[in-house]
Amino acid sequence: MNSITRKIVFIDIDGTLVDDDGSIPVSAQEACKQARKNGHLLYLCTGRSKAEIYDSIWEIGFDGLIGAGGGYVEYGSDVLYHKKVTAEDVRHMVDFFNEHGIDFYLESNSALYASSNLQAHLERRIYGDVENDPVAREKKETKPHPFIAGLTYGEADLYKDDVNKVCFLESPIIPFERIKQEFEGKFEVIQCTVPVFGEGSGELMIPGIHKAIAIADLLEHLGMSREDTLAIGDGMNDAEMLEFCAVGIAMGNAKPGLKAIADDVTASVEEDGLCHSFVKHGLI
């Protein structure tokens, strides 16, 4: 590469690389390919677990993955670490959510395990009333959302032993604060960053895990400097990452709180924000 310093770039997925329909803008795909061609390292840095990184994302070309909000770190074909929820805590979560009729899914690296009513709930939120509305039904048939297709349904036993974290959808009965209270001291309970899941949706994370800690561990392992880092994201689970990296970029569609702490704000996903930021910061 030319005299430009080699950078390591950390890219969030939902709302940053991927839009609400699960599509990746062509401009973002091309920008990532060109940045790597220019010698920069690109890492996905996401709340998603490995089972949610579909081939369409990997095919763009990335050097590694920080997944599960920082609980799993992979560089090339090697795993730096993988932090899992204890069997006792998995049982507590599954029992609590089932007892209160809260739809959820367990994220593991092997699969995303859906609770019994999750599929119907997700379809209502993403497509609309597929039973009675022809437009919603057509949307489901012609443009199926990759997330719904990527879940594993019908598992009788959800007491899994390789759980990274858990996501739950908004409940009409149990408020977010009540769920947070239930798992106080055991989990970091944060608002979910996927708008379609509802305001009261959330994620249960192993405490002490976030994207910036994983980035710091990876940099140390790779022998790279924090000075050469860029991060781009849109949700509040990207806050530590944007503050830690030398340059923190918020998408145009980012939460106001994230924009407030970012070094720079680019355009939204639909307006080719990722590509514009790569140009502006000399990656391409």
C-alpha positions as CSV (number, residue, x, y, z in Angstrom):
1,M,0.0,0.0,0.0
2,N,1.1,3.6,-0.3
3,S,2.3,5.9,2.5
4,I,-1.1,5.8,4.3
5,T,-0.8,4.2,7.7
6,R,-2.5,0.9,8.0
7,K,-5.7,1.3,10.0
8,I,-7.9,-1.3,11.8
9,V,-11.6,-0.5,11.3
10,F,-14.4,-1.8,13.6
11,I,-17.8,-1.9,11.9
12,D,-21.1,-2.5,13.6
13,I,-23.7,-4.5,11.5
14,D,-27.3,-3.5,12.2
15,G,-28.1,0.1,11.2
16,T,-24.5,0.6,10.1
17,L,-23.5,-2.0,7.4
18,V,-27.0,-3.5,7.1
19,D,-30.3,-1.6,6.7
20,D,-33.7,-2.4,8.3
21,D,-34.6,-4.9,5.6
22,G,-31.4,-6.9,6.2
23,S,-29.8,-5.6,2.9
24,I,-26.2,-4.3,2.5
25,P,-26.0,-1.2,0.3
26,V,-23.8,-1.8,-2.7
27,S,-21.7,1.3,-1.8
28,A,-20.9,-0.2,1.6
29,Q,-19.9,-3.5,0.0
30,E,-17.6,-1.8,-2.5
31,A,-16.1,0.5,0.2
32,C,-15.2,-2.4,2.4
33,K,-13.6,-4.3,-0.4
34,Q,-11.6,-1.3,-1.5
35,A,-10.4,-0.5,2.0
36,R,-9.0,-4.0,2.4
37,K,-7.4,-3.8,-1.0
38,N,-5.7,-0.6,0.3
39,G,-4.2,-2.7,3.1
40,H,-6.5,-1.8,6.0
41,L,-7.9,-4.4,8.4
42,L,-11.7,-4.6,8.7
43,Y,-13.4,-6.3,11.7
44,L,-17.1,-6.8,12.2
45,C,-17.9,-5.6,15.7
46,T,-21.5,-6.5,16.5
47,G,-24.0,-7.5,19.1
48,R,-24.8,-10.5,16.8
49,S,-23.5,-13.9,17.5
50,K,-21.6,-15.9,14.9
51,A,-24.7,-17.8,13.8
52,E,-26.1,-14.4,12.6
53,I,-23.2,-13.5,10.4
54,Y,-24.7,-14.7,7.1
55,D,-22.7,-15.7,4.1
56,S,-23.8,-12.5,2.3
57,I,-21.9,-10.5,5.0
58,W,-18.8,-12.7,5.1
59,E,-18.6,-12.7,1.3
60,I,-17.8,-8.9,1.4
61,G,-14.5,-9.9,3.0
62,F,-13.5,-9.2,6.7
63,D,-10.4,-10.0,8.7
64,G,-12.3,-11.2,11.8
65,L,-15.2,-10.8,14.1
66,I,-16.0,-9.3,17.5
67,G,-19.4,-10.8,18.2
68,A,-22.0,-11.1,21.0
69,G,-21.3,-7.5,22.0
70,G,-17.6,-8.3,22.8
71,G,-18.0,-11.8,24.3
72,Y,-16.5,-13.6,21.3
73,V,-13.4,-12.6,19.4
74,E,-12.1,-14.3,16.2
75,Y,-9.3,-13.2,13.9
76,G,-8.8,-15.0,10.7
77,S,-9.6,-18.7,11.5
78,D,-8.5,-18.4,15.2
79,V,-10.6,-17.7,18.2
80,L,-9.1,-15.4,20.8
81,Y,-11.8,-16.1,23.4
82,H,-15.5,-17.0,23.8
83,K,-17.3,-16.1,27.0
84,K,-20.5,-18.1,27.8
85,V,-23.5,-17.7,30.1
86,T,-23.5,-20.3,33.0
87,A,-26.0,-23.2,32.8
88,E,-27.7,-21.8,36.0
89,D,-28.3,-18.4,34.4
90,V,-29.5,-19.8,31.1
91,R,-32.1,-21.8,33.1
92,H,-33.2,-18.7,35.1
93,M,-33.7,-16.7,31.8
94,V,-35.6,-19.4,29.9
95,D,-37.9,-20.1,32.9
96,F,-38.6,-16.4,33.6
97,F,-39.3,-15.5,30.0
98,N,-41.5,-18.5,29.4
99,E,-43.4,-17.9,32.7
100,H,-44.2,-14.3,31.6
101,G,-44.9,-15.0,28.0
102,I,-42.0,-13.0,26.7
103,D,-40.7,-14.0,23.3
104,F,-36.9,-14.4,23.1
105,Y,-34.1,-16.1,21.4
106,L,-30.8,-17.5,22.7
107,E,-27.7,-16.6,20.8
108,S,-25.0,-19.2,20.5
109,N,-22.3,-19.6,17.9
110,S,-23.9,-22.7,16.6
111,A,-27.5,-21.4,16.2
112,L,-30.1,-18.8,17.3
113,Y,-32.7,-20.7,19.3
114,A,-36.2,-19.2,19.2
115,S,-38.8,-19.5,21.9
116,S,-42.1,-21.1,20.9
117,N,-44.1,-17.9,19.8
118,L,-41.2,-15.9,18.5
119,Q,-41.7,-16.5,14.8
120,A,-45.3,-15.3,14.7
121,H,-44.4,-12.3,16.8
122,L,-41.4,-11.4,14.5
123,E,-43.5,-11.8,11.4
124,R,-46.1,-9.4,12.8
125,R,-43.5,-6.8,13.5
126,I,-41.5,-7.2,10.3
127,Y,-44.3,-7.9,7.7
128,G,-47.6,-7.0,9.4
129,D,-50.7,-9.1,9.6
130,V,-49.7,-12.0,7.3
131,E,-52.9,-13.9,8.1
132,N,-55.3,-11.2,6.9
133,D,-53.3,-8.5,5.0
134,P,-52.4,-9.5,1.4
135,V,-49.7,-6.8,1.3
136,A,-48.0,-8.2,4.4
137,R,-48.3,-11.7,3.0
138,E,-46.7,-10.7,-0.2
139,K,-43.9,-9.0,1.6
140,K,-43.2,-12.2,3.5
141,E,-43.2,-14.3,0.3
142,T,-41.3,-12.0,-2.0
143,K,-38.9,-10.4,0.4
144,P,-38.3,-12.8,3.3
145,H,-36.2,-11.2,6.1
146,P,-32.9,-13.1,6.5
147,F,-33.1,-12.8,10.3
148,I,-36.4,-14.8,10.5
149,A,-35.0,-17.4,8.2
150,G,-31.8,-17.7,10.2
151,L,-33.5,-18.7,13.5
152,T,-33.8,-22.3,14.7
153,Y,-37.4,-23.1,15.7
154,G,-39.1,-25.9,17.6
155,E,-36.3,-26.8,20.0
156,A,-37.9,-28.6,23.0
157,D,-34.9,-28.0,25.3
158,L,-33.7,-24.4,25.5
159,Y,-31.3,-25.1,28.4
160,K,-28.3,-24.7,26.0
161,D,-24.7,-24.8,27.2
162,D,-23.1,-22.5,24.6
163,V,-25.2,-19.3,25.1
164,N,-23.4,-15.9,24.4
165,K,-26.4,-13.7,25.3
166,V,-30.1,-13.4,25.0
167,C,-32.5,-11.0,23.1
168,F,-36.1,-10.5,24.1
169,L,-38.9,-8.7,22.2
170,E,-41.1,-6.0,23.7
171,S,-43.8,-7.4,26.0
172,P,-47.2,-5.7,26.2
173,I,-47.4,-6.8,29.9
174,I,-43.9,-6.9,31.4
175,P,-42.0,-3.6,31.2
176,F,-38.3,-3.4,30.3
177,E,-37.5,-2.1,33.8
178,R,-39.1,-5.1,35.5
179,I,-36.9,-7.5,33.4
180,K,-33.9,-5.4,34.2
181,Q,-34.7,-5.7,37.9
182,E,-35.2,-9.5,37.7
183,F,-31.6,-10.0,36.4
184,E,-29.9,-7.2,38.5
185,G,-26.4,-8.2,39.4
186,K,-26.4,-11.2,37.1
187,F,-26.7,-9.6,33.6
188,E,-26.1,-6.3,31.9
189,V,-29.6,-5.6,30.6
190,I,-29.6,-3.1,27.7
191,Q,-32.1,-1.7,25.3
192,C,-32.1,-3.6,22.0
193,T,-30.6,-1.7,19.0
194,V,-33.0,-3.2,16.4
195,P,-36.0,-0.8,16.2
196,V,-38.4,-3.4,14.9
197,F,-38.1,-5.4,18.1
198,G,-39.9,-2.6,20.0
199,E,-38.9,0.1,22.5
200,G,-39.2,-2.3,25.4
201,S,-37.0,-5.0,23.9
202,G,-33.6,-5.7,25.1
203,E,-30.5,-7.9,25.5
204,L,-29.1,-9.7,28.4
205,M,-25.3,-9.6,28.4
206,I,-22.6,-11.2,30.6
207,P,-21.4,-8.3,32.9
208,G,-18.1,-6.8,32.1
209,I,-18.3,-7.4,28.4
210,H,-18.5,-4.7,25.8
211,K,-17.1,-4.0,22.4
212,A,-14.2,-1.7,23.6
213,I,-12.8,-4.3,26.0
214,A,-12.7,-6.9,23.1
215,I,-11.1,-4.3,20.8
216,A,-8.4,-3.6,23.4
217,D,-7.7,-7.3,23.8
218,L,-7.5,-7.9,20.1
219,L,-5.2,-4.9,19.5
220,E,-2.8,-6.3,22.2
221,H,-2.9,-9.7,20.6
222,L,-2.2,-8.3,17.1
223,G,0.4,-5.9,18.4
224,M,-1.5,-2.9,16.9
225,S,-1.9,0.6,18.3
226,R,-5.1,2.3,19.4
227,E,-4.0,5.3,17.4
228,D,-4.7,3.4,14.2
229,T,-8.3,2.5,15.0
230,L,-11.6,3.7,13.6
231,A,-15.0,2.6,14.7
232,I,-18.4,3.1,13.1
233,G,-21.8,2.4,14.6
234,D,-25.4,3.5,15.3
235,G,-26.6,2.2,18.7
236,M,-25.8,2.9,22.3
237,N,-24.0,-0.5,22.5
238,D,-21.4,1.1,20.2
239,A,-20.7,3.9,22.7
240,E,-17.7,2.4,24.4
241,M,-16.3,1.4,21.0
242,L,-16.6,4.9,19.6
243,E,-15.1,6.4,22.7
244,F,-12.2,4.0,22.8
245,C,-11.1,4.1,19.1
246,A,-9.0,7.0,17.8
247,V,-11.8,8.0,15.5
248,G,-15.4,7.2,16.4
249,I,-18.0,7.7,13.7
250,A,-21.8,7.7,14.2
251,M,-24.2,6.9,11.3
252,G,-26.8,9.5,10.3
253,N,-29.5,7.2,11.7
254,A,-27.6,6.7,15.0
255,K,-29.1,7.3,18.4
256,P,-28.8,11.0,19.6
257,G,-26.7,9.9,22.5
258,L,-24.2,8.2,20.2
259,K,-24.0,11.2,17.9
260,A,-23.2,13.4,21.0
261,I,-20.0,11.4,21.8
262,A,-18.9,10.7,18.2
263,D,-15.9,12.4,16.6
264,D,-17.8,12.6,13.4
265,V,-21.3,11.9,12.1
266,T,-21.8,10.5,8.6
267,A,-25.0,10.0,6.5
268,S,-27.5,7.2,7.2
269,V,-27.3,3.6,5.9
270,E,-29.7,4.4,3.0
271,E,-27.6,7.5,2.1
272,D,-24.4,5.5,1.8
273,G,-23.1,6.7,5.2
274,L,-20.4,4.0,5.5
275,C,-18.9,4.7,2.1
276,H,-18.9,8.5,2.7
277,S,-17.1,8.0,6.0
278,F,-14.4,5.7,4.4
279,V,-13.8,8.4,1.8
280,K,-13.6,11.2,4.3
281,H,-11.2,9.4,6.6
282,G,-8.9,8.3,3.8
283,L,-9.5,4.6,3.8
284,I,-10.5,4.6,0.2
